[in-house]
Amino acid sequence: MLQQVNGHSSGPDAHGGKALREDLQEFLGQEAPLHLLDDLTKVNPVTLETVLRCLQARYMADTFYTNAGCTLVALNPFKPVPQLYSPDLMKEYHAAPQPQKLKPHIFTVGEQTYRNVKSLIQPVNQSIVVSGESGAGKTWTSRCLMKFYAVVAASPTSWESHKIAERIEQRILNSNPVMEAFGNACTLRNNNSSRFGKFIQLQMNRAHQMTGAAVQTYLLEKTRVACQASNERNFHIFYQICKGASADERLRWHLPEGAAFSWLPNPERTLEEDCFEVTREAMLHLGIGTLTQNNIFKVLAGLLHLGNVRFADCEDEAQPCQLMDDAKGSVRTSASLLWLPEDPLLETLRIRTIRAGRQQQVFRKPCSLAECDTRRDCLAKLIYARLFDWLVSVINSSIYAAPDSWTTFIGLLDVYGFESFPDNSLEQLCINYANEKLQQHFVAHYLRAQQEEYALEGLEWSFVNYQDNQTCLDLIEGTPISICSLLNEECRLNRPSSAAQLQTRIESALAGSPCLGHNKLSREPSFIVVHYAGPVRYHTAGLVEKNKDPVPPELTRLLQQSEDPLLKVLFPTDPEEKSQEEPSGKSRTPVLTVVSRFKASLEQLLQVLHSTTPHYIRCIKPNSKGQAQTFLREEVLSQLEACGLVETIHISAAGFPIRVSHRNFVERYALLRRLRPPTAPGPQSPPLNEGRSERRWAAKGVQSLRMVSTGRGGRAAASAPGHPPHSARSAWGSSHIWRPGGGHASHSALWQDQGVHDGLHAIRSWLTRKHVQRLHTAATVIKRAWQKWRTRMAFLASKELDGVEEKHLFQAPGSPSSFPLPQAQSWLPGAIIRLWPLGLVLANAAVGVHGFQRKLVVWACLQLPTSSPRSYTVQTAQEQDGVTSIRALPQGSIKFHCRKSPLRYADICPEPSSDSVTGFNQILLERHRLGHV
């Protein structure tokens, strides 16, 4: 780019070219420090390297929020920053006239959404999508946003409405610790990882007060109840019970000090989330009384004891598996806590009931050791999933608002981030499938926002090539054949299928998809899906069973026999209710699989998002160890790819990768003055076409700077060589290519910005000064030419008048005014004789000298003989402006020719003064020889 600009410089001016190169280096290099750039699309150029450097610089400067176009990037500080989320700061962002001019913050997004629903012209429902991998801060971000809305949306008009609004807001805030206790867990990447997705709908009335809310959950990881990965923990609520229960509660729930449970790994770790009292208090505010709470915790304790039930393998397949010696007490305790009969419980876990034939005959078959463990785990997962859904319904009922009491809503979507582990199964497939759908929605929204921005600013743009993930979505959910359809078909056929067979079928049926791959070196059956964030290998073992999510009907019937009040609510006795695993007769209903349910809920969620104005917050984890002031670029880059920010950067780079601020451009716009050819100093007059040449060089400078601004030559083409644009046209191109404020503001906000007006005014002022400078140069040329011509004319006049005696001129005989001139006026005829052209003008002017002095001027200028002065008659125009005619009869005539000057304003004569005669007209005199009559 520097070579393109320097290419317009003249060859001999090597020093000037070097200085210009240095100025351009300074122009492009001395931008604002990286930690002061509040938008990643403002870095020059927009590349992954510069974006990472900017994020790292801001993170080290304790600046954790950065804009990225229409997205807010939130870096997890991994340390307490209380002043960053104080109520005073919330009020500051809420009271700011233009919150977007403050530092980037989640409160900026919150205030923008709140003002959008308050719009009197056309209120639109809003949604905020909070995404990121585990440990990036999604839960904290959602919690802070709910607190922000609770503060800013509380402006009641009466004390009664104030109490109602305060109760609603408190219940909404108290729903967080309850859902986190039952739905979050400690993982390898995060101590408080959400193991479910949720969409919280904050409902506003016509007075813009928060009147209610609704919570919808997605895909709870219920397998964590019975299976935890190495160095991970179960849900928080189990540890809270074991650590926070009183002595009496421990006695009633059979939780002695130091008791070991198989489903409670790593109990020695103490976390902030293990606070039992906070959960109990929040449940009280939600309307869950103490008795109901004790019932819930008693059931959870029964699940912990159920996890200690172990079976021994039996050599005789016709006999049920026997209990381990240390498991008999666990079965008894679990049955007691769940209020279930011990023998039916043990029988249900070890013996399977089969119905076959037209008569639906019942057969009893002992289960294998693996089947016993599976049925035990299934019982625990079933109870916990029903309990979690019941808690969500209780929360919704406590914060429910009638449909006619609210008009708009703000939605908070907290979903899993993109996941890729060494062992990926159906859970990761559903999570990544949801992220693919949300990524497609985000890219479409961002591209639309970019195109609207270009159109509002009047920029020339073309469609940007970007990575479309529709091919990957077709692989996962497409019709007629996809991964989901193949899994559902295997579930409908209800036939034994091995993992290797499933892998072969997927690879053969979907071999034409470019997003499907396979690892030939892998010993375990698997397939690879190339997602937008990278390839992920999914193991086929257990996929079909997890998709079926089978619940043996005898387990449901067993729980319906419980005398526990809570279990009676969770498993009501309904004679018409049939399990999906229990077909009746010849008519088999379609199996509703996990994939089908998740796909239906995801489609419903996307319909809600499409009906709202979306906003995006991408949470990033600087390092995997949770250490403050530690920024690992490789890990951050992988998260940028996973959350789609890399695609955002590519889209920005494909449009206008270099976006210089308007103020910076105006301050450095004087660089164009040095782009014209240098002129040697001295008294010599410059060439007449200097203004035109300078304009041409300025146009080339604008073209060069356009190339620098866009980073390519084709986006904003300048005028063709040899056709210099007008100054106003150049100004037009500059004001459109060099976009104020980085070009990310809307059209209305752009023209309201006083800095934009100042910048445009500076450009217009510069153009006006250049125009005046060219006029001044032209005037200087005229002045020097006039002085040279006047000196030459005076010299010629003095030579022609050398033979004329002054005494004859002043003493003409017979003259009616023959008397000597005073000495005080003797200087005037001499001056006029030396400057005879000026004398002609003076003699015929309406103002100036009069009488005898005028006649002397005429005689002297015409060099008339003094022998017979009466032979000549001089006629002058004393009452008219300018020169009309001069005649000497009858000897001859003198003609004057006035040619209009090509210079602008040269024909306008200034006001004459009393002692001088000036003008810009060039007077050409054609003189004929005169003879005597």
SEVEXGU-110256 format. One record per residue (C-alpha): x, y, z; residue in one letter. Coordinates in steps of 0.25 Angstrom, whole numbers, plus 5000, padded with zeros to 4 digits. Layout:
SEVEXGU-110256
XYZA/...
END
This chain:
SEVEXGU-110256
500050005000M/501150095003L/501750074989Q/500450114983Q/500450244990V/501950274988N/501750234973G/501150374971H/502350444976S/503350504966S/504650434964G/505650534968P/505050564981D/505550444988A/505650515002H/504150565000G/503750424997G/504450365009K/503850465018A/502450435012L/502650285014R/503050315029E/501750405030D/500950285024L/501550185033Q/501250275045E/499850295039F/499550145039L/500450105051G/500150205062Q/498750165064E/498150165078A/498750065087P/498149925086L/497549925100H/496750055096L/496149995084L/494749955089D/494349885076D/495049765069L/494649815056T/495449945058K/496749875058V/497649905046N/497649805039P/496549715043V/497249585045T/497249475055L/498649515060E/498249665062T/496949615069V/497649525079L/498649635082R/497549735084C/496849635094L/498149605101Q/498449755103A/497049785108R/497049665117Y/498449705124M/497849845126A/496649785133D/495749815122T/494849695121F/493849735110Y/494049765096T/493049795084N/493249705072A/492249775062G/490849735067C/491449635077T/492049665091L/493249585095V/493349555110A/494649505116L/494549425129N/495449505139P/495549385149F/495549485160K/494549565168P/494249705162V/493149755170P/493149895165Q/492949845151L/491549805154Y/491049895165S/489649955166P/490250095164D/490950055151L/489549995146M/488850125149K/489950195141E/489750115129Y/488250125130H/488350275132A/489350305120A/488750375108P/489550285099Q/490050165106P/490750115094Q/491750225096K/492150165109L/493150055111K/492649925106P/491949845116H/490749745118I/489949865124F/490149925110T/489449815104V/488349805115G/488049955114E/487949945099Q/486949835099T/486149905110Y/486050035102R/485649955090N/484449895097V/484150035102K/484050095088S/482750165086L/482850155071I/482950005070Q/483349925082P/484049795078V/484249675086N/485749655089Q/486649535092S/488049515097I/488849395093V/489949365103V/490849255098S/492249205101G/492949075106E/492849025120S/493549115130G/493449245121A/492449315130G/491149295123K/490349265137T/490949385143W/490649475131T/489149425131S/489149455146R/489649595145C/488749625134L/487549585142M/487949675153K/488149785144F/486749775139Y/486249755153A/486849895156V/486449975144V/485049915142A/484649955156A/483850085154S/482550065160P/481550175162T/480850135175S/481350065188W/480449935185E/481049925171S/482449945177H/482249825186K/481649735175I/482849775166A/483849755177E/483249615180R/483349575165I/484749625164E/485149545176Q/484549415171R/485249435158I/486549455164L/486349345174N/486149245163S/487549255159N/488149185172P/487149075171V/487349035157M/488849045158E/488848955170A/487948845163F/488548875149G/489948905150N/491248825154A/492748835155C/493448785143T/494848785138L/494648925132R/493748995141N/493348985156N/491949035153N/491648975139S/490148975134S/489748835130R/488548885123F/488048995114G/487049095118K/486249215112F/485749315122I/484649405117Q/484549535125L/483149595123Q/482849745123M/481549815124N/481149945117R/481850025128A/483149955125H/483149885138Q/483549735140M/482249665143T/482649525142G/483549425135A/483549285129A/484649185129V/484849075118Q/485948965119T/486648885109Y/487348745110L/487748725125L/488948635126E/488248535135K/489248435132T/490148505142R/489348455154V/489848315152A/491148335144C/492248445146Q/493548455138A/494848445145S/495148565154N/493748625152E/492548635162R/491148605162N/490048715163F/490348825174H/489048785182I/489648655186F/490848715192Y/490048825199Q/489148725206I/490348645211C/491148765216K/490048865220G/489048775227A/488848785242S/489148665251A/487648635252D/487448635237E/488648545236R/487948445245L/486648455237R/487348445224W/488348335227H/489548425224L/490548405235P/491848475236E/492848415226G/491948325219A/492448285205A/491548285193F/491848235179S/491048345172W/491748455181L/493148465176P/494248565181N/493448605193P/494648665199E/494648785190R/493948905196T/493349005186L/492649135187E/491449065181E/491348965193D/490549065201C/489248995206F/488649105213E/488549195200V/487849085193T/486849065204R/486549215206E/486349235191A/485349115191M/484549185202L/484449305194H/483949225182L/482849165191G/483449035194I/483249015209G/484048945219T/483348815219L/483348805204T/484848835204Q/485148725214N/484348625205N/485248665193I/486548655201F/486048515206K/485748465192V/487148515188L/487748435200A/487048315195G/487648325181L/489048335188L/488848205195H/488248145183L/489548165176G/490248075186N/489447955182V/490347865175R/490047725168F/490947605167A/490947525154D/490247395154C/490747265147E/489347215145D/488647305134E/487247255139A/487447315153Q/487447465156P/488747535160C/489047535175Q/489347655183L/490747685188M/490947665203D/491047815206D/489847855197A/488747795205K/488747905215G/488748005204S/487547945197V/486747945211R/487148095213T/486848135199S/485448075200A/485148135213S/485548275208L/484748265195L/483548195203W/483648075194L/483447925198P/484847865198E/484547735191D/483747795179P/484947895178L/485947785178L/485147695168E/484947815158T/486447835158L/486747685155R/485547635147I/485047685134R/483547665130T/483247635115I/481947635108R/481747545096A/480747485087G/479347525083R/478847505097Q/479947585103Q/480547475112Q/481547525122V/482847455123F/483847485134R/485347475130K/486547495140P/487447615136C/488947605134S/489847685142L/490047795132A/488447805131E/488347815146C/489247925147D/488547995135T/487147985142R/487748035155R/488348155148D/487048175139C/486248185152L/487148285158A/487148375145K/485648355144L/485348415158I/486348525157Y/485848565143A/484448575148R/484848655160L/485648755152F/484448775143D/483548785155W/484448895161L/484448975148V/482948965148S/482849015162V/483749135158I/482949165146N/481649165155S/482249255165S/482749365155I/481549335145Y/480849455139A/479549455132A/479649465117P/478849595117D/479749665127S/480949675119W/481249725105T/482749705102T/483849615107F/485349605107I/485849465106G/487149415112L/487749285105L/488849215113D/489249095105V/490448995104Y/491649035097G/492248955086F/492848825092E/493848735087S/494448625097F/495248505095P/493948425097D/492748485090N/491348425090S/489948465088L/489948585097E/491148655090Q/490448625077L/489148695081C/489948815087I/490748835075N/489548815066Y/488848935074A/490149015073N/490148995058E/488649045057K/489049165066L/490249195057Q/489449195045Q/488449295051H/489649385056F/490349385043V/489049425035A/488749535046H/490149585045Y/490249595030L/488949665029R/489349765040A/490649785032Q/489949805019Q/488949905025E/490149985031E/490749995017Y/489450035011A/489250145021L/490650205019E/490450195004G/491650105002L/491850014990E/491849874994W/491649734989S/491249604995F/492249545004V/492749395002N/492549335016Y/492549195022Q/491149145021D/490949025030N/489648975023Q/490448855018T/490748815032C/489248835036L/488848755025D/489748645029L/489148645043I/487648675041E/487448675026G/486448595019T/486248485014P/487448425020I/488348485031S/488948445044I/487748475052C/486848395043S/487748275043L/487748275058L/486248295059N/486048175049E/486948085057E/486048115069C/484848085062R/485347955056L/485647915071N/486647815066R/488047785072P/489047865065S/490547875068S/491347995068A/492147955056A/490847925048Q/490348065051L/491648125047Q/491648055034T/490248095031R/490548245034I/491748245025E/491048175014S/489748255014A/490448385015L/491748365008A/491448484998G/491448585009S/492748675010P/492548685025C/492548545028L/493948475031G/494448355038H/495748315045N/496348185039K/497348175051L/496248175062S/496048045068R/494648085073E/493448095064P/493248245061S/492948355051F/493448495049I/492648615047V/493348745042V/492648855049H/492849005047Y/493749005059A/494548885055G/494348735054P/493848645065V/493848495066R/492648425071Y/492648285077H/491548195072T/491448115084A/490248135092G/489648245082L/488448165079V/488148125094E/488348275098K/487448315087N/486348225091K/486448265106D/485748135110P/484948135123V/484447995126P/482948005130P/483147925142E/484048045148L/482948145146T/481848045152R/482848025164L/482948175166L/481448195165Q/481348105177Q/482148195186S/481548255198E/482448375198D/481648505195P/482648565186L/482748435178L/481248425177K/481248565170V/482448525161L/481848395157F/480248405158P/479448275155T/478848295142D/478148165136P/478148225122E/479648255123E/480448165115K/481948155114S/482648175100Q/483248045102E/481947975104E/481247955090P/479847915091S/479447795081G/479747815066K/479747965066S/481048025070R/481248165072T/482448235067P/483548245077V/483848385082L/485348385083T/486248485090V/486748535076V/485348565072S/484948635085R/486148715085F/485948755070K/484548795073A/484948885084S/486048945077L/485148985065E/484249045075Q/485349125081L/485849175067L/484449225064Q/484449305076V/485849365073L/485449395059H/484249475064S/485149565073T/486349655071T/487549565075P/488749615083H/489949525085Y/490949515096I/492149425094R/492749375107C/494249345106I/495149265116K/496549325115P/497149195121N/496649055125S/497249065139K/496449175144G/497649265147Q/497549415147A/498449505138Q/498749385129T/498449385115F/498649265106L/498549305092R/498349165086E/497249135096E/496549265093V/496649245078L/495949105079S/494849175086Q/494749285076L/494549185065E/493549105074A/492649225076C/492749275062G/493549405065L/494549355055V/493549355044E/493049495049T/494549545047I/494549485033H/493249555029I/493849685034S/495149665027A/494449635014A/493649765015G/494449875020F/495649825027P/496349955031I/495450055037R/496150185042V/495350275052S/494850405046H/495650485056R/496950415052N/496650435038F/496350585039V/497650615047E/498550545037R/497750595025Y/498850705022A/499750595017L/499050615003L/499750755002R/501150675001R/500650594989L/500850704979R/502150724971P/503150804979P/503450954973T/504751024975A/504651144984P/505051274978G/504451404972P/504151334958Q/502751324955S/502151184956P/501451124944P/500051164941L/499551024942N/500051004956E/498650994962G/498150894952R/499350804955S/499250814970E/497750774968R/498250654960R/499250614971W/498250634982A/497250544974A/498350434973K/498650454988G/497150424991V/497150304982Q/498450254989S/497750275003L/496550204998R/497350084994M/497950095008V/496650105015S/495949985008T/497149895007G/496949864993R/496849944980G/495449904975G/494549944986R/494550094984A/495150134971A/495650274969A/495550354956S/496250314944A/497550374941P/497450504933G/496150534938H/496350604951P/495050604960P/494450734965H/494850764980S/493450744984A/493450604977R/494750574985S/494150614998A/492950524994W/493850404992G/494650435005S/493450455014S/492850315009H/494150235008I/494750285021W/493550245030R/493350325043P/493550245056G/493950125049G/492650115042G/491950025052H/490950125056A/489550145050S/489150245041H/488350335050S/489450325061A/490450365051L/489850495047W/489550525062Q/491050515065D/491650655067Q/493050595064G/492550555050V/492050695047H/493350745052D/494150655043G/493350685030L/493450835033H/494950815034A/495050755021I/494150865014R/495050965021S/496250905015W/495650895001L/495251045002T/496651085007R/497251004995K/496351084986H/496651214992V/498151184991Q/498051154976R/497351294974L/498451354982H/499451284973T/498751334960A/498751474966A/500251474968T/500451434954V/499551554949I/500351644958K/501651604954R/501251614939A/500651744941W/501851804948Q/502751754936K/501851804926W/501751944932R/503251954933T/503451924919R/502352014914M/502952134922A/504352104916F/503752104902L/502952234905A/504252304910S/505052274898K/503952324888E/503752454896L/505252484897D/505152594885G/503952664891V/504252794899E/503452814911E/503452974909K/502652964896H/501652874902L/501352964914F/501353094906Q/500553064894A/500253204887P/498753244885G/498353144895S/497153194903P/497853144916S/499253184913S/499853214927F/500953154934P/500653034943L/500953044958P/502152964963Q/501352884972A/500652824960Q/501852804951S/502052664955W/500752614949L/501052644934P/502452574935G/501952454941A/500852444931I/501852464919I/502652354924R/501452264925L/500652304913W/499652184912P/499252224926L/499052364921G/498152324910L/497252254920V/497352374930L/496952474919A/495652394916N/495252364930A/494052424936A/494952454948V/496352504950G/497052634945V/496252744938H/496352854928G/497752904923F/498452784930Q/497552684922R/497852754909K/499352754912L/499252604915V/498652584901V/499652664894W/500852594901A/500252454898C/499952484883L/501252554881Q/500552664873L/501352774867P/501352904874T/501352994861S/499853004859S/499152954871P/497853004866R/497852904854S/497452784864Y/496252764872T/496152664883V/494852604887Q/494752534901T/493652474908A/493552544921Q/492252494926E/492452344923Q/493152224929D/494352164923G/495052194909V/494052224898T/494852294886S/495952384883I/496052464870R/497052564863A/496452624851L/496652614840P/498052554840Q/497652404845G/497052324856S/497452244868I/496752114871K/496752034885F/496451894886H/496051834900C/496151674901R/495451604913K/496451534922S/496351384924P/496551394939L/495451394948R/495051524955Y/496151594946A/495051684939D/494551744952I/495251874955C/495451914969P/494952044975E/495852164969P/496652244979S/496952394978S/498452374975D/498452254967S/497952184955V/497852034955T/497251924947G/497351784942F/497051804927N/498151784917Q/498051904907I/498551884893L/498852014885L/498852014870E/499552144866R/499452204851H/500452304846R/499752444846L/499952544835G/499652694834H/498352744827V/
END
